[in-house]
Amino acid sequence: MSRNGQRGEGRLGCLVGLVLLAIAGLVAYRMIPIKVRAAELRDTAYDEAKSAGQHSDKQIHEAILYKAKQLELPVEASNVLVKRSPNHIRVELKYTVPVEFPGYTYQWNFNHKFENPVF
């Protein structure tokens, strides 16, 4: 029984699969650490919004900027908005992290908003 026309077809599929796996690995390698640091900053902003009764707006603002600097995230003072009303506080955090890939830079936008009552 001859298998003419089937020689080498399995190799191409394997090669394509390996290339796709390598690309997925590179994307994960570049993006997962950024996502983890962004989640840590989001948690800090949320905790600061929850403790608004104990901290001033300036303290909240500075704590978020300090944490962003520790995490090496590109957050400027203008990216952090702290608004307080008599009963509520709103903390808003917007920033963009450039993610470098060979031949392409992805601009990853983050936008965190928290509104909590002030006790």
HELIX and SHEET records of a PDB file:
HELIX    1   1 GLU A    9  LYS A   50  1                                  42    
HELIX    2   2 ASP A   57  GLN A   70  1                                  14    
HELIX    3   3 ALA A   77  ASN A   79  5                                   3    
SHEET    1   A 3 VAL A  80  ARG A  84  0                                        
SHEET    2   A 3 HIS A  88  PHE A 101 -1                                        
SHEET    3   A 3 TYR A 104  PRO A 117 -1                                        
END                                                                             
